[in-house]
């Protein structure tokens, strides 16, 4: 058994990783790589046999600003084993290697698990954690001031990336310094979910269903308050669910976040802030 990491530029191993991810999760990271967004923050640790990736646990370094203080975490994802190589302890070996490599370099580790493996991750010291959902009812008037913005070319990606990097709008738990994770969504299945308000140089990433809006995130050069953003939505939106924890949640209805076939597991006392402070991992920070 050989464990290999840091191989994103090795075409053969990268393609083998993509093939296994496709068979397991229906994922393909090749466009993300070719578009230049697979950076150093995302690092697959893979068991390789005869030149093929047969098991994997990926590490995604995620730094968050929490109430103005930086927190350094690791998110694990793309946990998978080729069916022909299961029950050999490969995931345990990968977990142990990751723990050794990152000892003292992260304040906590977390991952999202589907229902079929809820008994698996406690073996590695993980425990379930609650997250909390913030939502608001609106009574706006007029028409929406945001306009759809196609995310189908490098120039558009560059402008959004600069807006995200220099945004003055912040959530209470805000992902920073990981543009690649944001653009995994924006260059993939969320290309048509970006909207722009030119006067305030504000981008939102959102999904609309009738008079309800899932507001994943806000990147603004001028607006600092959530209320300023909501005022621009007009009168057609009556309910907004936030994909992040707002800096000021006093006007929000706060409920426990429950997602089908998705459970958050954490390791490390630092991540206890999620339950204590009624936070959520931002929806665009899921690896």
C-alpha positions in Angstrom: 0.0 0.0 0.0 1.3 3.5 -1.0 -0.2 6.8 0.2 0.4 9.7 -2.2 -0.6 13.3 -1.7 0.1 16.6 -3.5 -0.4 15.1 -6.9 -2.9 17.4 -8.6 -0.5 18.2 -11.5 0.1 14.5 -12.1 -2.3 13.8 -14.9 -2.6 10.1 -14.5 -3.3 10.1 -10.8 -5.6 13.1 -11.1 -7.6 11.3 -13.8 -7.8 8.2 -11.6 -8.9 10.3 -8.7 -11.6 11.8 -10.8 -12.8 8.4 -12.1 -13.2 7.1 -8.5 -15.0 10.3 -7.5 -17.3 10.0 -10.4 -18.2 6.4 -9.6 -18.7 7.1 -5.9 -20.3 10.6 -5.8 -20.9 11.7 -9.4 -18.2 14.3 -9.1 -15.5 15.4 -11.5 -12.8 17.9 -10.5 -11.2 18.2 -13.9 -12.8 21.5 -15.0 -12.0 23.0 -11.6 -8.4 22.1 -12.2 -8.3 23.3 -15.8 -9.9 26.6 -14.8 -7.1 27.2 -12.3 -9.1 26.9 -9.1 -7.7 23.7 -7.7 -5.1 25.3 -5.4 -2.9 24.3 -2.5 -5.8 24.4 0.0 -7.4 21.2 -1.4 -5.1 18.1 -1.1 -6.3 14.5 -1.7 -4.6 11.9 0.3 -4.9 8.7 -1.7 -4.0 5.0 -1.5 -2.5 4.1 -4.8 -2.1 0.6 -6.1 -0.7 -0.2 -9.6 -0.9 3.5 -10.5 -4.6 3.7 -9.6 -6.3 5.7 -6.8 -8.3 3.1 -4.9 -9.1 5.0 -1.7 -9.0 8.7 -0.7 -9.6 11.3 2.0 -9.2 14.9 0.9 -8.1 17.7 3.1 -9.4 21.2 2.5 -7.8 23.9 4.6 -10.5 26.3 5.7 -9.7 29.5 7.6 -12.6 31.4 9.1 -13.0 34.8 10.7 -15.2 34.4 13.8 -16.1 37.7 15.3 -12.9 39.1 13.8 -10.6 36.4 15.1 -9.0 33.9 12.7 -9.7 30.2 13.2 -7.8 27.5 11.3 -9.7 24.4 10.5 -9.5 21.4 8.2 -12.5 20.0 6.3 -12.3 16.4 5.2 -14.2 15.3 2.1 -14.3 13.0 -0.9 -13.9 10.0 1.5 -14.2 7.0 -0.8 -12.8 3.5 -1.5 -13.1 1.5 -4.7 -15.5 -1.3 -4.1 -12.9 -4.0 -4.9 -10.6 -2.6 -2.1 -13.0 -2.1 0.8 -12.6 -3.6 4.3 -8.8 -3.3 4.2 -8.4 -0.4 6.6 -7.3 2.1 3.9 -9.4 5.0 5.2 -8.0 4.5 8.7 -4.5 4.6 7.4 -5.3 7.8 5.5 -6.9 9.4 8.6 -3.9 8.5 10.7 -1.5 10.0 8.1 -3.5 13.3 7.9 -3.6 13.5 11.7 0.1 13.1 11.8 0.8 15.7 9.1 -1.4 18.3 10.5 -0.8 17.9 14.2 -0.6 21.3 15.8 -1.5 23.1 12.5 -5.3 23.2 12.9 -7.7 24.0 15.7 -10.3 21.5 14.6 -11.4 19.1 11.9 -14.9 18.7 10.5 -16.7 16.8 7.8 -20.1 16.2 6.4 -21.3 12.6 6.3 -24.2 10.8 4.6 -26.6 8.6 6.6 -24.9 5.4 5.6 -21.7 6.1 7.6 -23.0 7.8 10.7 -21.4 5.0 12.9 -18.1 5.2 11.1 -16.6 8.6 12.0 -16.9 8.3 15.8 -14.2 5.6 15.5 -11.8 8.4 14.6 -12.7 10.8 17.5 -15.5 12.7 15.6 -18.8 13.6 17.2 -22.0 15.0 15.8 -22.5 18.7 15.9 -25.6 20.9 15.5 -25.7 23.8 13.1 -28.3 26.6 13.1 -30.3 28.2 10.3 -31.2 31.9 10.1 -34.2 33.0 8.1 -36.2 36.2 7.8 -39.7 37.2 6.5 -39.6 40.3 4.3 -42.1 43.0 3.4 -40.2 44.7 0.6 -41.6 46.8 -2.1 -40.7 47.6 -5.7 -38.7 45.4 -8.1 -35.5 43.5 -7.4 -32.4 45.6 -8.0 -30.1 42.6 -8.6 -29.5 41.4 -12.1 -28.4 38.0 -13.2 -24.8 37.8 -14.1 -23.4 34.9 -16.2 -20.4 33.2 -14.7 -19.2 31.6 -17.9 -15.8 33.1 -18.6 -12.5 33.9 -16.9 -13.2 37.7 -16.9 -16.4 37.2 -14.9 -14.7 34.9 -12.5 -11.9 37.3 -12.0 -14.3 40.2 -11.2 -16.2 38.1 -8.7 -13.0 36.8 -7.1 -11.8 40.3 -6.5 -15.1 41.3 -5.0 -15.0 38.3 -2.7 -11.4 39.1 -1.6 -12.2 42.8 -0.9 -15.7 42.4 0.4 -16.7 44.6 3.3 -19.8 42.5 4.0 -19.0 39.8 6.6 -20.9 37.0 8.2 -20.2 36.1 11.8 -18.3 32.9 10.7 -16.8 33.9 7.3 -14.6 31.8 5.1 -11.5 33.7 4.0 -8.5 32.9 1.7 -10.1 29.9 -0.1 -11.2 31.2 -3.5 -10.9 27.7 -4.9 -13.7 26.4 -2.8 -16.0 29.3 -3.8 -15.3 28.7 -7.5 -15.9 25.0 -7.2 -19.5 26.1 -7.0 -19.4 29.1 -9.3 -17.7 27.4 -12.2 -19.9 24.3 -11.8 -23.5 23.9 -11.1 -24.1 27.4 -9.7 -23.0 29.4 -12.7 -26.5 30.8 -13.1 -27.0 31.7 -9.4 -24.9 34.9 -9.3 -26.6 38.4 -9.3 -25.1 41.8 -9.3 -26.1 45.3 -8.1 -23.8 47.8 -9.9 -24.4 51.0 -7.8 -23.2 49.2 -4.6 -20.8 46.8 -6.4 -22.6 44.0 -4.6 -22.7 40.3 -5.7 -25.0 37.7 -4.3 -25.1 34.0 -4.8 -28.7 32.9 -4.4 -31.3 30.3 -5.5 -34.9 31.4 -5.9 -38.0 29.3 -5.7 -41.2 31.3 -6.0 -41.2 34.0 -3.3 -38.5 32.3 -1.3 -34.8 32.9 -1.6 -31.8 30.9 -0.4 -29.1 33.5 0.0 -25.8 31.6 0.0 -23.5 34.6 0.4 -23.0 38.3 -0.2 -19.8 40.0 -1.6 -20.0 43.8 -1.5 -17.7 46.7 -1.9 -20.0 49.1 0.0 -22.8 47.4 1.9 -22.0 46.2 5.4 -25.4 45.4 6.8 -27.7 42.5 5.8 -30.7 44.9 5.9 -29.1 46.9 3.1 -28.9 43.9 0.9 -32.4 42.7 1.7 -33.9 46.1 0.8 -32.6 45.6 -2.8 -34.5 42.3 -3.2 -37.8 44.2 -3.9 -41.3 43.0 -3.1 -41.4 39.6 -4.8 -39.3 37.9 -2.1 -41.1 37.2 1.1 -38.9 34.7 2.8 -35.1 34.6 2.9 -33.0 31.7 4.2 -29.4 32.4 4.8 -26.5 30.1 3.8 -24.3 31.9 6.4 -24.6 33.2 9.9 -25.3 37.0 9.8 -23.1 39.3 11.9 -26.3 40.5 13.6 -29.0 37.8 13.8 -31.4 39.7 16.1 -34.1 40.0 13.4 -33.8 36.4 12.3 -35.7 33.3 13.2 -33.1 30.8 14.4 -33.8 27.1 14.1 -31.7 23.9 14.2 -30.4 23.1 10.7 -31.5 19.7 9.5 -30.4 18.5 6.0 -31.4 15.2 4.5 -28.6 12.7 4.3 -26.0 15.2 5.7 -24.7 15.2 9.2 -21.9 17.4 10.5 -19.1 15.7 12.5 -16.4 17.7 14.3 -13.2 17.0 16.2 -11.6 19.5 18.5 -12.9 21.8 21.2 -12.7 24.9 19.1 -15.5 23.8 16.9 -17.8 23.8 19.9 -18.5 27.4 18.9 -21.0 26.1 16.3 -23.4 24.9 19.0 -22.6 27.5 21.7 -23.0 30.5 19.3 -25.7 29.0 17.1 -23.6 29.1 13.9 -23.4 27.2 10.7 -20.6 26.3 8.3 -21.3 28.6 5.3 -23.1 26.7 2.6 -20.5 27.7 0.0 -17.8 26.3 2.3 -18.8 22.6 2.0 -16.1 20.6 0.3 
